[in-house]
Amino acid sequence: MKSDLLHFLAISCVALLVQGANIDVTVGGPGVLKYSPEFVNANPGDVVRFYFKQKNHTATQSTFENPCVRAQNGFDSGFVPVPDTQTSDFPVAELTIIDASPVWVYCRQANHCQQGMVFAINPGDEFVAFQAAATGGTPQASTTSSTPSGSVVTVTATVTVSGQPITTTYASYPGSSAPTTAVATDHKVVVGGPGKLTYEPSNITAQPGDTITFEFHQKNHTATASSFAAPCRALSLTSTTGEIGFDSGFMPVADNATTFPTFTVKVNDTKPIWVYCRQGNHCGQGMVFSANAVESGPNNFAAFKAKAMQLNATTSAPAQNAAAKIPSHLDASILGASMGILLQLCH
């Protein structure tokens, strides 16, 4: 991977004078799951500018071999939510090109990559193969968290979805709640709020096919998958089985906001899902969440929260200042920022 040949610059509200050409790329838009154009050719010194339009997308570096998996230490814009009502002043992330090596990019929102939402810089004649691998290859690793013990068994049950009974087969974690015959549910979880470091509710039971929608309120929080063994570290950093784990990215919300960004996770099975906020020491203050924790066993929600607070977030992933990880040997230039932050969302 040639990630040491470029550096990813921040979402910014100001312009920076650079040598080379500016190459504009539109990300998303109403009803659009694509980067436009889908690939470009760039010279050293050129700047590729990702303009994020409606909905919530990312520009995340991957590899040719694994189009829908974030490259180790690769750049990542984080999720950039843009409301449907916004028609101008779109947030932009800039990438300065150092040489002509290929750069592979995808959107890590849900299954957007598997639907072909990929992008490349200097791909030569390999873009078609790259996109085909994304749409026809193995999907990304499950976004649910790993569990230290037990096994998963296959269960077949009849579940009512949108009023119609269907037979579904899914994985059931031992000790988890039995499935119920009910309409698929969206579980709303409020994240933060004035003076709050909480997920409300903080512990739920969800069925396969349900969704969990994290609604972000005031301040700046995340919903990041972790594990019971390491509550305050991202699952992608601790998994021994290759699980990537979901991450909403930082969601800054103004104190006077009346509309709130959301991030939705689909529940695929009954394994416990462990979540934390990776902002500062919020996890160490008990800002954690779980779905399908086995309350009758030792790995219950109360034990998960106690472990997070006991660790006091000493092993937490970096907070907002490292939302997009840059290898230490790169020149991580900052665009229009005086506080040394890597990502800054324009409002």
N, C-alpha and C positions, 0 to 999 in steps of 0.2 A: 504494500500500500504506500502511496506517495503523499500521505498527509503531511509529511515534514516539508513539503514543497509549497505550502500555502498557509495562510492564516485567516481565520474566520473573524470578521469584525462584527461589531455590535449592531443591534437594532437601534437606529439613531434618528434624531430629529434635525440634524444639521448636516451640511455638506462638507466634504473633505477634498481638498485639491490633491489629486494624485496624477502620476504620469500614466499614460495609456488611455484606452477607451473605456467608457461606461457601457456595459451590456445589461439591458433591462430584461428581467424575467418576471412574469406575472404568476403568482401562486394562488390557485383556487379561483373563487368567484361564484356568483349565483349558479348553482347546479353544475359546477365544473370541478372535476377531480383531475387536474393536470397542471403541469408547469408549461407555460407558453412563452417562448418556444420550448420544445422538449429537450433540445440539446443545442449547445453553442460551441464555437471554436474561439479560443481566447489566447492572447499573447501575454508574455510576462509584463506585469505592470497594469494590465487591464483589471477592471473591477466589475464583477458580476453582482448586480443589484436585484435582490429578491423582493418584489413588491407583494405583500400579503393582502389579498382581498377577502371577500366575505367568507364566513365560516371560521374554522379553526385548524390551521395546518402548521407543518414544520418544514424546515429545510435541514435535513440530517444526512451526514455523510455515511455511506455504506461502502461495500466493495462489489466488484463485478461478480465474485463468487457467491455472495450473500446479499442480494439487492435490498431485502427488506429487514436487515439486521444492522443496527448501528455499528460502525467500525470502531474497534478499540481505540480510545482516545480521539475519535473523530469529532468534527465540529457538529454543533446542533444549535439551531436557533431557539429551541424550546417552542412550546405551543404559542401561537399568536392569534388569539381570538379577535375577530373583526365582525361587528354586528351587521345585519342585513341592511340597516338604515344608513350605514356609512358609505358615502359616495366620493370622498376625496381624502387627501392627507393620509394615505395608507402607510402603515409601518413598513420599514424597509430594513433588510439585513444585507450587508455588503461583504463580499468575499474577494480579496485581492489575490490575483494569480501570480505565482512566482516563476513557474516554467510551464512547459507544454504537456506535462503528464496528465493522464485522464483523471477526472474527479467524478465520482458516482454519488448521487443524491437521491433521497426518497422522502416521502411524507410518512411519519410514524403515527398518524392518527388512525385508530381502528384498523380497517383493512384497506385503506386508501392505496397503499403500495401494491397490494395484491390485485387491485383494480387498475393498475398501470400508472399510478401517480409517481413517476420517477423522472429523473433529470440527469444530464451528464454534461460535463465540460471536456472538450477535446476527446471524444470517444472514438475517433477514427470511424471504422465501419462496424463497430461493435454495439451501437446503441440498440438496434433491433433485438439482438441476442440478450442484452441486459434487461430490456423491458419484458421480453418473453420469459426470462427466468423469474422475473418478479410476478408475472401473472399466471405462469404455468407451473412454477416450482413449488416446493414445500412451503406452506405458510410459516409466518413467524412463530417463534416459541410462544407457548401459552402465557398470557399475562396474569394468570393467577399465581399465588405464591407457593413456594415449596413447603413441605411439611416434614419434620424430622423423623417421623416414624409412621408405621402403618402402610397399607397398600390401598389401591383404588380398584374397585370392582365395577363391572358393568351391570347396569340396572335398566330394565324396560318398564315403563309405566305409561298410563294414559293421563295426559294433561290437557286441560282446556285452554286454548289460546284463541283470543278474540271470539269467544263464545262457541268455538268448534272443538270437540274432543279430537285429539290426535295421539297416536302412539309414538313415544320418543324413547330413544336409548341414550344413556349418558353415564358418566362415571360418578360413582358414589363413594365418598370417603368414609371409612369405618367410624362409627360413633356420631356421625352427623345426623341432623334431623331427617326424618323420612319425608319423601316428596308428598306434596298435597295436590289434589285435583283442583286447580284454580286458574283464573286468568293470569297470564304472565304479568308481573308487576314491575313498575319502575320505582325504586327506592330512592327517595330524595334525601341527601345528606348535606346539611349546611356546614360549610367550612369557615371557621373564624367568625368575625363580626366585631363590633365595637367592644374592646376590652376582653375578648374571648380567645382562648387558645384551645378550641375544641372542635370535634366533629359531632354534629347533633342530627340523629342519634349516633352513638359511638360504637354500637354493637348490634348487628342485625342478623337475621336468618333469611337467606335468599335461595330461591329454587333455580335449577337449570333453566335457562331461557329468560330469567329476570334480568333487569339492568339496574345498575347503581349509578345515579347521577349526583355528582358532587357539585354543589352550587357554592361558588366562592363569594364570600362577603368581605367586609372591610379588612384592610391591611393587605398582606402579601403572603400567601400560603401555597402549599402544593398538596397533592394526593399522590403519594409515591409508594409503590409496592415494596414491602420488605419481607422479613421472615420472622417467625417466632424466636429463633435463636439470636437474631441480630435486629432488634426492633428499629433501630435508628440508622440503619444502613440500607441503601437501595438493593433490592433483590438482584439486580444485574451485577452488583459488585460481590455478592456473597454466594450466589447459586453454584452448586457443584454439578448441576445437570443441564446447564446451558439456558435456563429460563431467563428471559430478558426482563420481565416485569414492567408494568405500566408506570408512567410518570406524567402527570398533568403539565409539568413545568410550572414555573412561578406565575401566579395570577394576581397581579397588583390591582386592587380595587380602592377607589377613592372614598374618603369618609362620607362624601355627599352623594354617593352613587345610589341609584334607585333600580337599576338593572344590573344583573350579575352574570358573569361568565360561568359556563358549566363544562363538565368533563364527564363522559359517560363510559362505564365499563360493563360489558356483557358477562353474565355469569354462565360459564360453560359446564360446571360440575359442582359438586358439593364440598370440594376441598376448602379448608379455611383460607381466607384472604386477609392478609395483614397489611396495614397501611399506616404511613406516618407523614408528618410535615417536615420537610428538610430545610426549613427556614431557621437559621440560627440554632438556638437550643430549644426550640418548640417541642421537639420530640421528648427531650429530657424533662420537660415540664408536663408531660402526659398527653401531648397532642397526638393521639394514635386512634386507630379505628380497626374494627375487624368485621368480617362477614363469615358466618358459618363456623365460628369458633366452637369447639366441642366443650361445652360448659361442664359436662360431667367428668372431664378428664383434667390432667394437670396443665395442659396447654389451653387454658381458657382466657377470656378477655382480660379479667382482672390480673392474671399472672403476666400477660403480655404487657399491660400498662405498667405494672410494678417493675418489670424488668427494664422497660424503657426509662423509667424515672430513676431506677437504681444506677443504670449506666450514666445517667445525667448527660446523655447525648455526647459523651466523650468520643464515640466512634461515629458520630453523624457524618453524613456526606456534607461537603461544603455548602454554604447557604447561597443566597442569590448571586454573590460575587463570582461564583463558579458554575452558574447554571449551564453554560456551554463550555465543556471541558476542552482545553487546548493543551497539547503536549508541552511540557516545560521547556523543551528545546526550540520551540517556535517563537517567532516575534508576534506576540498577541497584542497588536496595536489596538488602541481604544479610540473609538470614533465619537467625538462630541461628548465626552464624559470626563468629569473632574474627580470622581470618587474611585476610580479604578475598577468600576464594574464592567463586566463583560457583555451583559445584555441589558438594554434599556428600551422599554416599550414607549413609543410615542403616543401621547394622548391628544 
